[in-house]
Amino acid sequence: MGVEHHDLVHEFPELKSRIHDMKVSDTHFRRLFDEYHELTRTIENMENEVVPATTQREEEHKVRRVQLKDELYQMLTAAA
């Protein structure tokens, strides 16, 4: 079974240009964006068993990623 990609462009393809604009113009958005993508890479490595992790740790990372995704989505749609 392949690992799903959860980068923001895959998650919100209709907001691709808005994501780019905010990465360039909003440092807070950029920081959260970077944290989201670092977590995504870490989770993918856990799922692919490249990095050993307990199920609890993997789930904690996934919860944080969902929180970040929600916050990023709110930021992306707030000014739209």
Secondary structure, DSSP 8 states (H G I E B T S, - for coil): -------HHHH-GGGHHHHHHHHHH-HHHHHHHHHHHHHHHHHHHHHTTSS---HHHHHHHHHHHHHHHHHHHHHHHH--
